Amino acid sequence: MIMRMLKDYCGLWAIAVAALLVAPGAWAVPSFARQTGMACEACHTVFPELNHFGRMFKANAYTVDNLKPVRGVSATREELLALSGLPPISLMVQVSQTSIAKAIPDGVGHFSQSSSVAFPQQISLFYAGKIAPRLGAFIQLTYANNAGTIGIDNTDLRWADNRLLPGDKSLVYGITANNNPTVQDLWNSTPAFGYPYAGSKANVSPIAGTQIDGKLGQSVAGVSLYAIWNEALYGEIGTYRSAKQGVANAVTGGSGPLDGTVSNVIVGGAPYYRIAYEYLWGRHSLSAGLYGATFKLVPGGSSTAPGTLSGPANEFRDTAEDFQYQFIGDRHLFSLAGTHIREKMTLNASYGAGLGADNLHDDLTTTRITGNYYYQRRYGATLGMFSTTGSLDTQLYPAGASPGVVTSASGLPDTKGWMAELNYMPWLNTRITLQDTQYTKFNGGGDNYDGFGRNAGDNNSLYLLVWFNY
Amino acid sequence: MKTFITTVGAVAAMLLAQASPAADEITPEARLAAQHVAVMTCATCHGPQGRSVAPKFPALAGQHPKYLVAQLEAFKSQTRGDADAIGYMWGMASPLSDEMIAALAAYYAAQTPVAGSAGDAGAIARGADIYANGVAAEGIPPCIACHGPGASGTDDYPRLAGQHAQYLLKQLRSFQNNMRNVAVMHGVAQDLKANEMEAVAAYLQSLGSR
């Protein structure tokens, strides 16, 4: 099996090597690096994982720069414009190949191919950098090959300022407007920029995940206030509203307001909070924190089966802990990060026969821990474990019809497994990753988890990714 | 030994002597512009008013202006070549004009120096001894000869008191490997042992601690 997979990769390796051969010889770095004149390692251990300075750069609204601005002043020489001489534009390209252990059945005796080439898997255009003094943005526009369309991806607009407090303590404070809970966070232990940093879109996705764990990305908009005391104690409080993309009001055809043709709409505002403490000593840093949000979602409907946005709502109360340790040596880098998310559901809208949930109250718990090692920021290895477990609910996690695969015969959401990665970075902005995912449990079971003969291990995958940022 | 120290001093003074505008030659506009850059850009690493928190980044508050000018010019001309200088400061310093460099130096020089932080008492005592007396057996001159009593520096030599030990240690290693292109400190540091460097760094960091 492994030999066959490796053989499949030969073609892509050739592409990767060819791409490297034509890559420019300069120290090619994306827009933050161009804006600041600093190399990638100023902000990252290895991208996208941030180091302490990277976290402070983000908290300071991405505004540190060394570019000569285009200026505008009033008659009294008040500053009206300080526009960067160069727009902070970057491009990200991912090409990949995924082999899953067993091809996907179609239910009538046929199978898919077992491997899948994505060329590209994703192309993203970023505006990432300063807009004006104290104001900056990270805006990502993405073409994803599974959707075949270009759409808005992670976005974080920030304003920030800093102060010196009595006793020589610093205070950085600001506002972020963003479209994905935790995308604004400074650590890589929270979901939006947590491990895995990249994954195959050709893999079989587990049936369950908590709301804060990426489920609402790009379909909400939130505003938070945050502050960091002495580069150590971080606090943030905010609220999220539904801000769906690609939907229109059924009557007016306008981009809103949302109506019953849209599903899972937040009632009012969903409160979000975050607190974390980071301790620095020598070349080490250790952070630990809490984060969470409560989302009240009305089920709504779809354009073909409209529902209502009034009436009972399903409440998802997510509370999580996280930690991150980093050692940044001259040759060796090591980081360990983890999070534990608990979701308590009160399914007022979906509880009842035929409505979507067997139970009024369900729980879902996700745990992820990942360790990364890099030698000279060039050769890396990663080992991670993941686990999602939760309540038995045969409507929420349905058995479904043949061919199964994405369903759960047991009505349990449990998915557990391991990920291992080998990374090679010929340049700090170019990564070649070989990622192996092994499931010990998938959608509630090990063997025959879907009731149609598929085992958890059949979804194991080997994923080769070539990732450029420039 | 005395001759060595005198020679060291003379060479260092020559190396550090840079043509930079005196503090009173800096225009009010340049002062304002430098304050703006210091608050908006430099503070991200070096902290508000040059009082850095992360031990990787040096505190600049109260540093002598001639030294700051010399360093910014070394970053700009890419002659200070330790890894963090290349990674962070080459880019940051590249667009700075002579006037801005002088004004930034004046801004940080005018700030009240940072208070140090205490550490391992044994290391501090050993460091204090090396600082005051050198290590005669290894031909290492006393640091106090240039950096002065209390390590507050002089017009020609940087203030070291209260500086982060991690930063100082990294710089001593950089001098040792001749990455900072300062012949005098390369000469002084090349025979320093790891535990001696750690002791001196711990002592300097502790100075002025409350």
Interface residues (C-beta under 8 A of the other chain):
Chain A: A33 T36 G37 M38 A39 E41 A42 H52 F53 M56 F57 N60 T63 V64 D65 N66 L67 K68 P133 R134 N162 R163 L164 D168 S170 N230 E231 A232 L280 W281 G282 R283 D330
Chain B: H36 V39 M40 T41 A43 T44 C45 G47 P48 Q49 R51 V53 A54 P55 K56 F57 A83 I86 G87 Y88 W90 G91 M92 A93 S94 P95 V114 A115 Q166
